[in-house]
Amino acid sequence: MVQAAAVHGGVHLHQPVWDEIVPRQLPATAPWFTGRADVLAALDRIVEGSASVGIDDASDGGRHASSGLMHGIPPVVSAEDSRGATVVISAIGGAGGAGKTWLALRWANQRLDRFPDGQLFVDLHGFSPTSPPTTPEAAVRGFLDALGVDPSRIPPDLEGQAALYRSLVVNKRMLIVLDNAASVEQVTPLLPGGASCTVLVTSRKTLNGLITRHGARHVSLGMLTDGEARELLESRLGAARLASEPQAVAELLKWCRGFPLALGILAGRAHAHPALPLVALTGELRELGVEALDNDDDPAVSLPAVLAASYRALTAAQQQVFSLVGVAPGPDIGLLAAASLTGLPPVRAQRVLRTLQEASLLTQDGRGRYTMHDLIRAYATTVAHRDLPTGVCEMALRRVVDFYLHTAHAAHRVLTSHVALVQPDPPTPGTRPHPVPDVSEALAWFDGERVNLLTAQRAAATRQWHRIVWQFAWASEVFHLRRGHLHDRLAMSEAAVDAAAHLPDPTARIRAQRLLGNAHARLRRNEEATRHLHEALILAEQQDDLVEQAHTHRLLASAWGQRKEDQRALEHATRALALYRALGRPVGEASTLNLVGWYTAHLGDYEIARTYCQESLNLHRRHQSGGEGASLDSLGWIDHHTGHHARAVGHYRQALAVRRELGDIYGVADTLDRLGHPHAALGHYDQARAVWRKALRLYQEQGRDNDAERMQRQLDALGRPGGGGSTGAVS
């Protein structure tokens, strides 16, 4: 029934304004639609949760129960008055080309029986590459025409038209699909009255006003899974064609990373040209990047055109931040890094990043870090070089590289407070390094930025910022060692040697060679390790640098020890010990005392070895250097090999406690490995099995394949005659 108070423009109750037309405006669903079962089910749950509140429940205030959390966004109960709440079931958000329209139409066309009074559809062209946004007046007028209203009865103003539209659909079980909305203001006049209609809105933006003021349930549409992406290609091209070029298919899937529009464009080209090898498409992608997904004939199915529409909807300041995030090193970025990148205060940077997130150009993960899909990043990089003034990108990149270096330096200082650090040059103005108050925060920051540090170092190397390149390796050394990221450590050290060769500072060249030699040693690349360490020693001797000589002799001791050259290792350790003592370096002395004890023990003199290792432990504790874990580990090894198995277990457990507190996962794996042997010697096979399984898992995580294979053999032999008490591994 039409309410006169809600209608303007000469509508009279005694004269009908429409002919009972049932509109059927839904376009057809794309025949190759695949996947999205979870989102389709979520939409069903929303409708079912709202279905119990319809026109029969208006006396209850029209409030409808929530269907639960969706994608981490809490449901919102509409606050409409007692005349009934509009059931805006979902605002589907996602990047341009993510398949929002396909999803909405698939869901709607499969559930037509829910809406016997008809379905209305309008493309609002909010982000169309070819058309201006549809005005609310035009959209409402289109709905009134579809409902059969006599044109002479339509009010002249938007308010009257919207009121008439709401009156006509009240108490109707209708579906209204508002596709490609640009803003809440564009949508609001199209919301029906009452609680019987269902509204589906799609937009590239998160329509917060629709959520908070009208009770919309937000659904964030991400990319397709690998399986869904392959299914989409197969639906267009057939399984046989995909099977004939498996490598090309794998590369296409890797490039697209589940982006539906990109997959659809490539599948469409291949479908239109059956003789075209798929490898030709991968070649285009490698050569042209995102521009390979252009389509001049139909911008609606051109990825650059679709992204350009989203880009144009941003303000100039937002466009600049979007472009800079695209050229930032690494796969993701944190808030403070983004603030340094953009030169904005953190609060302003967060505000712009949130806007980009709401525009579906960025996503934020559970750790609060911002990421871009690779194809969106490629477009951002293109517009950065096209639109930003000369030098803006370089200055932004220098700020974010300085952010990573100076924060890494601060975190390194926390992890190794007793080591003299190389001081970086002052950061570029606008750089805001992350505060690092303690060891746990330092390790957490390094863990989160690990890949970005490698990428930042490569970016610095490309621009020949040589001092920064080698300092990245220096500042990340302890973190890589404690966490067991041995290949990252090697890559950074190799870059450091190349960069140091361009620097006038001989100490930089010595230290870079030493870093690289130690990196090789940890990977059991013994010949490379000793070669680079001897090169570092020669340079240190040429410069008469006794400190660097001491450090290098200590590392040479470990490198020769890994080659089972215990006597030669002991000689280097003894020379390092003498130098540290002469220089008055107690922490270096403590570490080297442990090495002297270790190799003395391996040469069979356990009692003298125990004396050295105990002295090392005492000296480490006196200076609170954090190095006592290695000394305790050595004492455990000596105890085990002299038959004091229970005492060995005690020392190993103390070593584990120290190494875990330091976050030294690499050392934890070795100590767990050795702890199993005295357990087995005592007949404690369950304990031995438990610690060796933990060691095996850590070795596997750290890519220490040889150690993992040895550990598996120990586990297999555990408990068998002669297999329970084998000797431990060399440190």
QUIKA-V331880 format. One record per residue. RES is the residue in one small letter. SS is DSSP state (@ for helix, = for strand, . for the rest). PHI is phi in whole degrees, -180 to 180 (NA if undefined). OMEGA is omega in radians with two decimals (none if undefined). Layout:
RES:SS:PHI:OMEGA  RES:SS:PHI:OMEGA
This chain:
m:.:NA:-3.12  v:.:-85:3.10  q:.:-94:-3.07  a:@:-64:-3.08  a:@:-67:-3.07  a:@:-100:-3.02  v:.:-123:-3.14  h:.:-123:3.00  g:.:88:2.98  g:.:81:3.08  v:.:-84:-3.10  h:.:-119:-3.07  l:.:-67:-3.07  h:.:-79:-3.12  q:.:-128:-3.09  p:.:-64:-3.13  v:.:-104:-3.12  w:=:-151:3.05  d:.:-104:-3.01  e:.:-45:3.12  i:.:-89:3.05  v:.:-103:-3.07  p:.:-71:3.08  r:=:-131:-2.96  q:.:-96:-3.05  l:.:-67:2.98  p:.:-66:3.11  a:.:-71:3.08  t:.:-80:3.05  a:.:-59:-3.04  p:.:-65:-3.09  w:.:-99:3.10  f:.:-58:3.14  t:.:-137:3.01  g:.:70:3.11  r:.:66:-3.11  a:@:-60:-3.11  d:@:-67:-3.13  v:@:-73:3.08  l:@:-61:3.11  a:@:-67:3.12  a:@:-64:3.08  l:@:-63:3.08  d:@:-61:-3.11  r:@:-64:3.13  i:@:-65:-3.13  v:@:-64:-3.14  e:@:-65:3.11  g:@:-71:-3.13  s:@:-97:-3.01  a:@:-64:-3.08  s:.:-73:-3.14  v:.:-114:-3.14  g:.:-125:-3.06  i:@:-67:-3.14  d:@:-74:-3.08  d:@:-106:-3.08  a:@:-60:-3.14  s:@:-67:3.12  d:@:-89:3.12  g:.:87:3.09  g:.:70:-3.11  r:.:-84:-3.08  h:.:-115:-3.09  a:.:-76:3.11  s:.:-76:3.09  s:.:-98:3.08  g:.:108:-3.08  l:.:-73:3.06  m:=:-133:3.08  h:.:55:3.02  g:.:80:-3.13  i:=:-105:-3.05  p:.:-68:3.07  p:.:-68:-3.13  v:.:-122:3.11  v:.:-88:-3.11  s:.:-61:-3.13  a:.:-107:3.11  e:.:-66:-3.08  d:.:-79:-2.96  s:.:-70:3.10  r:.:-79:3.10  g:.:116:-3.09  a:.:-99:3.01  t:.:-70:-3.12  v:=:-92:3.05  v:=:-86:-2.92  i:=:-70:-3.05  s:=:-162:2.93  a:=:-111:-3.06  i:=:-87:-3.13  g:=:-110:3.11  g:.:172:-3.12  a:.:-63:3.01  g:.:-58:-3.11  g:.:89:-3.14  a:.:-80:3.09  g:.:98:-3.12  k:@:-64:-3.13  t:@:-65:3.10  w:@:-57:-3.14  l:@:-63:-3.11  a:@:-61:-3.11  l:@:-71:3.10  r:@:-62:-3.13  w:@:-62:-3.06  a:@:-66:-3.08  n:@:-68:3.11  q:.:-85:-3.07  r:.:-132:-3.10  l:@:-63:-3.11  d:@:-67:3.10  r:@:-73:-2.99  f:.:-128:-3.05  p:.:-67:-3.11  d:.:-89:3.02  g:.:118:-3.14  q:=:-137:3.07  l:=:-108:-3.13  f:=:-140:3.02  v:=:-144:2.99  d:=:-90:-3.08  l:.:-82:3.06  h:.:52:-3.09  g:.:-62:-3.13  f:.:-135:-3.10  s:.:-76:3.08  p:.:-75:-3.05  t:.:-125:-3.03  s:.:-128:3.05  p:.:-72:3.12  p:.:-58:3.07  t:.:-70:3.13  t:.:-75:3.06  p:@:-57:3.14  e:@:-60:-3.13  a:@:-66:-3.12  a:@:-67:3.14  v:@:-64:3.14  r:@:-62:3.08  g:@:-63:3.10  f:@:-65:3.14  l:@:-63:3.08  d:@:-62:-3.12  a:@:-65:3.12  l:.:-83:3.04  g:.:84:-3.13  v:=:-73:3.07  d:.:-62:-3.11  p:@:-53:-3.12  s:@:-70:-3.13  r:@:-96:-3.06  i:.:-84:3.12  p:.:-60:-3.07  p:.:-79:-3.02  d:.:-107:-3.12  l:@:-61:-3.10  e:@:-61:3.13  g:@:-68:3.12  q:@:-62:3.14  a:@:-63:3.12  a:@:-64:3.11  l:@:-64:3.12  y:@:-58:3.14  r:@:-63:-3.13  s:@:-66:-3.09  l:@:-73:-3.08  v:@:-102:3.13  v:.:-61:-3.11  n:.:68:3.10  k:.:-92:3.04  r:.:-95:-3.06  m:.:-123:3.02  l:=:-111:3.08  i:=:-118:3.14  v:=:-106:3.13  l:=:-109:-2.97  d:=:-95:3.00  n:=:61:-3.13  a:=:-79:3.13  a:.:-96:-3.03  s:.:-160:3.07  v:@:-64:-3.11  e:@:-62:3.12  q:@:-72:-3.04  v:@:-90:-2.95  t:@:-52:-3.14  p:.:-65:-3.09  l:.:-97:3.12  l:.:-79:-3.10  p:.:-76:3.02  g:.:-89:-3.14  g:.:78:-3.08  a:.:-122:-3.04  s:.:-101:-3.10  c:.:-87:3.06  t:=:-120:-3.12  v:=:-120:3.09  l:=:-121:-3.11  v:=:-116:3.00  t:=:-117:3.14  s:=:-162:3.02  r:.:-77:-3.13  k:.:-103:2.97  t:.:-80:-3.05  l:.:-85:-3.04  n:@:-60:3.14  g:@:-64:3.11  l:@:-69:3.14  i:@:-73:-3.02  t:@:-79:-3.05  r:@:-94:-3.03  h:@:-123:3.03  g:.:73:3.12  a:.:-67:3.01  r:.:-99:-3.09  h:=:-86:3.03  v:=:-122:3.13  s:=:-94:-3.08  l:.:-98:3.12  g:.:-92:-3.12  m:.:-89:3.11  l:.:-71:3.01  t:.:-72:3.11  d:@:-58:3.13  g:@:-64:3.13  e:@:-66:3.14  a:@:-64:3.11  r:@:-65:3.12  e:@:-62:3.12  l:@:-64:3.11  l:@:-61:-3.10  e:@:-66:-3.13  s:@:-66:3.13  r:@:-91:-2.95  l:@:-111:-3.12  g:.:90:-3.08  a:@:-66:-3.08  a:@:-65:-3.13  r:@:-66:3.11  l:@:-67:-3.12  a:@:-67:-3.10  s:@:-75:-3.13  e:.:-135:-3.04  p:@:-62:-3.13  q:@:-68:3.11  a:@:-64:3.11  v:@:-63:3.13  a:@:-61:-3.14  e:@:-70:3.08  l:@:-61:3.14  l:@:-64:3.12  k:@:-66:3.13  w:@:-65:-3.04  c:@:-78:3.13  r:.:48:3.03  g:.:78:-3.12  f:.:-76:-3.01  p:@:-58:-3.11  l:@:-65:3.12  a:@:-62:3.10  l:@:-62:-3.14  g:@:-64:3.13  i:@:-63:-3.11  l:@:-65:3.12  a:@:-64:3.12  g:@:-64:3.12  r:@:-64:-3.13  a:@:-65:3.13  h:@:-66:-3.13  a:@:-72:-3.12  h:.:-129:-3.05  p:.:-59:-3.11  a:.:-85:-3.10  l:.:-74:3.08  p:.:-65:3.12  l:@:-64:3.13  v:@:-64:3.08  a:@:-66:3.10  l:@:-67:3.12  t:@:-65:3.09  g:@:-64:3.09  e:@:-62:-3.14  l:@:-64:3.13  r:@:-65:-3.06  e:@:-81:-2.98  l:@:-109:-3.10  g:@:64:-3.07  v:@:-64:3.13  e:@:-66:3.07  a:@:-68:-3.13  l:@:-102:3.12  d:.:-83:3.10  n:.:-151:-3.10  d:.:-66:-3.08  d:.:-74:-3.09  d:.:-142:-3.11  p:@:-58:-3.12  a:@:-66:3.09  v:@:-118:3.04  s:.:-118:-3.09  l:@:-62:3.08  p:@:-59:3.14  a:@:-67:3.12  v:@:-64:3.12  l:@:-69:3.11  a:@:-62:3.12  a:@:-64:3.07  s:@:-65:-3.13  y:@:-64:-3.12  r:@:-66:-3.14  a:.:-76:-3.13  l:.:-88:2.98  t:.:-73:-3.14  a:@:-60:3.13  a:@:-66:3.12  q:@:-68:3.09  q:@:-61:-3.12  q:@:-66:3.12  v:@:-64:3.09  f:@:-57:-3.12  s:@:-65:-3.10  l:@:-69:3.08  v:@:-62:3.12  g:@:-65:-3.11  v:@:-98:-3.14  a:.:-66:3.12  p:.:-71:3.07  g:.:100:-3.09  p:.:-80:3.13  d:=:-149:-3.12  i:=:-153:3.07  g:.:-89:-3.05  l:@:-63:-3.09  l:@:-67:3.05  a:@:-64:3.12  a:@:-66:3.09  a:@:-63:3.08  s:@:-66:3.13  l:@:-56:-3.04  t:@:-89:-3.08  g:.:75:-3.12  l:.:-98:2.96  p:.:-59:-3.07  p:@:-53:-3.10  v:@:-64:3.13  r:@:-69:3.11  a:@:-61:3.13  q:@:-62:-3.13  r:@:-64:3.14  v:@:-70:3.11  l:@:-62:3.10  r:@:-65:3.10  t:@:-63:3.11  l:@:-66:3.08  q:@:-65:3.14  e:@:-66:3.08  a:.:-86:3.11  s:.:64:3.05  l:.:-99:3.05  l:.:-132:2.92  t:=:-127:3.12  q:=:-120:-3.09  d:.:-88:-3.08  g:.:-66:3.11  r:.:-91:-3.13  g:.:84:-3.11  r:.:-95:-3.06  y:=:-100:3.14  t:=:-133:3.04  m:.:-121:2.94  h:.:-62:-3.06  d:@:-57:-3.12  l:@:-72:3.05  i:@:-68:3.08  r:@:-61:3.12  a:@:-61:3.10  y:@:-67:3.12  a:@:-61:3.10  t:@:-63:3.12  t:@:-61:-3.10  v:@:-73:3.08  a:@:-62:3.14  h:@:-73:-3.12  r:@:-85:-2.92  d:@:-107:-3.04  l:.:-80:3.12  p:.:-60:-3.14  t:.:-56:3.08  g:.:92:-3.11  v:@:-66:3.14  c:@:-64:-3.12  e:@:-64:3.13  m:@:-66:3.12  a:@:-64:3.13  l:@:-64:3.13  r:@:-65:3.12  r:@:-63:-3.08  v:@:-73:3.05  v:@:-65:3.07  d:@:-63:3.08  f:@:-59:-3.13  y:@:-64:-3.10  l:@:-67:-3.07  h:@:-71:3.06  t:@:-71:3.08  a:@:-62:3.11  h:@:-62:3.12  a:@:-64:3.13  a:@:-68:3.10  h:@:-63:3.12  r:@:-62:3.12  v:@:-67:-3.10  l:@:-73:-3.07  t:.:-136:-3.07  s:.:-65:-3.08  h:.:-91:-3.08  v:.:-98:3.06  a:.:-71:-3.04  l:.:-101:3.03  v:.:-81:-3.07  q:.:-84:3.09  p:.:-68:3.01  d:.:-65:3.12  p:.:-55:-3.11  p:.:-69:3.07  t:.:-61:3.10  p:.:-53:-3.09  g:.:98:3.11  t:.:-82:-3.12  r:.:-127:-3.13  p:.:-60:-3.13  h:.:-77:3.04  p:.:-69:-3.10  v:.:-127:-3.00  p:.:-80:-3.02  d:.:-152:-3.05  v:@:-63:-3.10  s:@:-64:3.11  e:@:-67:3.13  a:@:-63:-3.14  l:@:-67:3.13  a:@:-64:3.13  w:@:-66:3.11  f:@:-59:3.14  d:@:-58:-3.10  g:@:-71:-3.04  e:@:-106:-3.01  r:@:-52:-3.11  v:@:-69:-3.13  n:@:-65:3.10  l:@:-65:3.08  l:@:-62:-3.12  t:@:-69:3.10  a:@:-65:3.10  q:@:-64:3.11  r:@:-64:3.10  a:@:-63:3.10  a:@:-65:3.13  a:@:-65:3.12  t:@:-59:-3.11  r:.:-95:3.08  q:.:60:2.99  w:.:-87:-2.90  h:@:-63:-3.11  r:@:-62:3.12  i:@:-64:-3.08  v:@:-61:-3.08  w:@:-74:3.10  q:@:-70:3.03  f:@:-60:3.14  a:@:-63:-3.13  w:@:-64:-3.07  a:@:-71:-3.10  s:@:-98:-2.99  e:@:-57:-3.05  v:@:-67:3.10  f:@:-59:-3.13  h:@:-60:-3.12  l:@:-68:-3.10  r:@:-68:-3.11  r:@:-89:3.12  g:.:78:3.11  h:.:-87:-2.94  l:@:-71:-3.13  h:@:-74:3.01  d:@:-60:-3.13  r:@:-62:3.13  l:@:-64:-3.12  a:@:-61:3.13  m:@:-65:-3.12  s:@:-69:3.09  e:@:-62:3.09  a:@:-64:3.14  a:@:-64:3.12  v:@:-63:3.12  d:@:-62:-3.12  a:@:-70:-3.09  a:@:-63:3.12  a:.:-63:-3.14  h:.:-95:-3.07  l:.:-99:3.12  p:.:-77:-3.05  d:.:-82:-3.14  p:@:-65:3.13  t:@:-63:3.10  a:@:-61:-3.14  r:@:-68:3.12  i:@:-62:-3.06  r:@:-67:3.13  a:@:-65:3.09  q:@:-63:3.14  r:@:-66:3.10  l:@:-60:-3.10  l:@:-68:3.10  g:@:-61:3.13  n:@:-68:3.10  a:@:-63:3.08  h:@:-63:-3.10  a:@:-61:-3.14  r:@:-65:3.11  l:.:-92:3.11  r:.:63:3.04  r:.:-93:-2.86  n:@:-68:-3.12  e:@:-65:3.10  e:@:-63:-3.12  a:@:-61:-3.10  t:@:-66:3.14  r:@:-64:-3.12  h:@:-70:3.12  l:@:-69:3.07  h:@:-66:3.06  e:@:-63:3.09  a:@:-63:-3.13  l:@:-66:3.12  i:@:-62:3.12  l:@:-62:3.14  a:@:-65:3.12  e:@:-69:3.10  q:@:-64:3.13  q:.:-90:-3.09  d:.:54:-3.12  d:.:-96:-3.05  l:@:-70:3.13  v:@:-63:3.13  e:@:-67:3.06  q:@:-62:3.13  a:@:-62:3.13  h:@:-59:-3.05  t:@:-72:3.07  h:@:-59:-3.13  r:@:-63:3.13  l:@:-72:3.07  l:@:-63:3.08  a:@:-59:3.13  s:@:-65:-3.12  a:@:-65:3.11  w:@:-69:3.08  g:@:-62:3.10  q:@:-66:3.10  r:.:-89:3.14  k:.:65:3.07  e:.:-94:-2.99  d:@:-65:-3.13  q:@:-66:3.12  r:@:-66:3.08  a:@:-62:3.14  l:@:-63:3.13  e:@:-62:3.11  h:@:-65:3.12  a:@:-63:-3.14  t:@:-65:3.11  r:@:-67:3.10  a:@:-63:-3.14  l:@:-61:3.14  a:@:-63:-3.14  l:@:-66:3.13  y:@:-60:3.13  r:@:-65:3.13  a:@:-65:-3.12  l:@:-85:-3.09  g:.:69:-3.13  r:.:-110:-3.00  p:@:-67:-3.14  v:@:-70:3.05  g:@:-62:3.09  e:@:-62:-3.12  a:@:-63:-3.14  s:@:-64:-3.09  t:@:-77:3.02  l:@:-56:3.12  n:@:-65:3.11  l:@:-65:3.10  v:@:-60:3.11  g:@:-63:-3.11  w:@:-62:-3.10  y:@:-76:3.01  t:@:-63:3.11  a:@:-64:-3.14  h:@:-69:3.06  l:.:-89:2.97  g:.:102:-3.12  d:.:-97:-2.98  y:@:-68:-3.05  e:@:-69:3.08  i:@:-64:3.12  a:@:-60:3.13  r:@:-62:3.14  t:@:-62:3.11  y:@:-61:-3.07  c:@:-68:3.09  q:@:-66:3.09  e:@:-62:3.08  s:@:-61:-3.14  l:@:-61:-3.12  n:@:-62:-3.09  l:@:-68:3.07  h:@:-61:-3.12  r:@:-66:-3.13  r:@:-63:-3.09  h:@:-102:3.08  q:.:49:-3.05  s:.:-86:-3.09  g:.:83:-3.10  g:.:-92:-3.07  e:@:-69:3.12  g:@:-59:3.12  a:@:-66:3.14  s:@:-66:3.11  l:@:-63:3.11  d:@:-62:3.12  s:@:-64:3.11  l:@:-63:3.08  g:@:-62:3.14  w:@:-64:3.13  i:@:-65:3.12  d:@:-59:-3.12  h:@:-61:-3.08  h:@:-80:3.03  t:.:-111:3.04  g:.:85:3.13  h:.:-94:-2.97  h:@:-68:3.13  a:@:-64:3.12  r:@:-68:3.09  a:@:-62:3.10  v:@:-59:3.13  g:@:-62:3.13  h:@:-65:3.14  y:@:-64:3.13  r:@:-66:3.05  q:@:-63:3.11  a:@:-62:3.11  l:@:-61:-3.12  a:@:-61:-3.13  v:@:-66:-3.08  r:@:-68:3.08  r:@:-67:3.12  e:@:-63:3.13  l:@:-81:-3.05  g:.:73:-3.09  d:.:-85:-3.07  i:@:-67:3.10  y:@:-62:3.12  g:@:-66:3.10  v:@:-59:-3.13  a:@:-60:-3.13  d:@:-65:-3.12  t:@:-69:3.05  l:@:-60:3.10  d:@:-56:-3.07  r:@:-74:3.14  l:@:-62:-3.11  g:@:-63:-3.06  h:@:-69:3.07  p:@:-66:3.03  h:@:-58:-3.13  a:@:-65:3.13  a:@:-64:3.10  l:.:-84:-3.10  g:.:82:3.14  h:.:-88:-3.00  y:@:-70:3.12  d:@:-64:3.11  q:@:-66:3.12  a:@:-62:-3.13  r:@:-63:-3.10  a:@:-64:-3.09  v:@:-72:3.12  w:@:-71:3.06  r:@:-65:3.08  k:@:-64:3.11  a:@:-63:3.13  l:@:-59:-3.13  r:@:-62:3.13  l:@:-66:3.11  y:@:-60:3.14  q:@:-65:3.14  e:@:-64:-3.10  q:.:-90:3.13  g:.:71:-3.14  r:.:-92:-2.95  d:@:-64:-3.13  n:@:-63:3.10  d:@:-65:3.14  a:@:-65:3.12  e:@:-65:3.10  r:@:-63:-3.13  m:@:-65:3.11  q:@:-65:3.09  r:@:-64:3.11  q:@:-63:3.12  l:@:-65:-3.14  d:@:-63:-3.09  a:@:-85:-3.02  l:.:-61:3.08  g:.:92:3.07  r:.:-78:3.11  p:.:-56:-3.13  g:.:79:-3.08  g:.:-110:-3.04  g:.:-96:-3.02  g:.:-137:3.13  s:.:-68:-3.08  t:.:-74:-3.11  g:.:-81:-3.13  a:.:-83:3.09  v:.:-73:-3.13  s:.:-69:none
